Amino acid sequence: MKRIIAVLLSLLFICTLFAACGADEMTGDLTDGKYTVEVTLSGGSGRASVDSPAEIIVDGDNISATIVWGSPYYEYMLVDGVQYDPIQAEGNSTFEIPIVLDEDMTVSASTIAMSEPHLVEYTLHFNGSTIKGE
């Protein structure tokens, strides 16, 4: 009986450990390189959009994504208080930002689509189960 309880407790510990790993476990399986991942955008006026899937680059423990907005009117993005400027001069606003998989990320983007610039808060979510190699 003690042996069964010990085995069950061990299994419970292992399951808890894997559940706590979450996205880290997923990124641990990724080697350095380029991938795509589905991304959803919410917040703002509800009219903004980003291209999905988004290209991501894995470099060690760091993951960055190329975010392409459905508009050319974004001047910069703020992620964790750090400003990111567009990586291109023409077309829809495009940024390379650090990301976290399988968590809601709050970001802000400054848009000049209205009469004066507005900093708008959005939520991005990168679904780790949709990652595909390029």
NORNORWO-V102671 format. One line per field, one symbol per residue. ss: DSSP state (H for helix, E for strand, L for the rest). psi: psi as a letter, one per 30 degrees, with the letter a starting at -180 (. if undefined). burial: b if it has 24 or more other ideal C-beta (glycine too) atoms within 12 Angstrom, else e. A space follows every 10 residues. Layout:
ss: ???
psi: ???
burial: ???
//
This chain:
ss: LHHHHHHHHH HHHHHHHHHH HHHHHHHHLL LLEEEEEEEE EEELLLLLLE LLLEEEEEEL LEEEEEEEEL LLLEEEEEEL LEEEELLLLL LLLEEEEELL ELLEEEEEEE ELLLLLLEEE EEEEEEEEEE EEEL
psi: eeeeeeeeee eeeeeeeeef ebeeeefffk lkakllkkkk klabffflll kklkklkkjb fkklkjkjlg kggkellkjh gkkklkglfl akkkljlklk kgkkkkllkj kgfaflkkjk klkkkjjffg kkl.
burial: eeeeeeeeee eeeeeeeeee eebeebbeeb eeeebbbbbe beebeeebbb bbbbbbbbee eebbbbbbbe beebbbbebe eeebebeeee eebbbbbbbb bbeebebbbb beeeeeeeeb ebebbbbbee beee
//
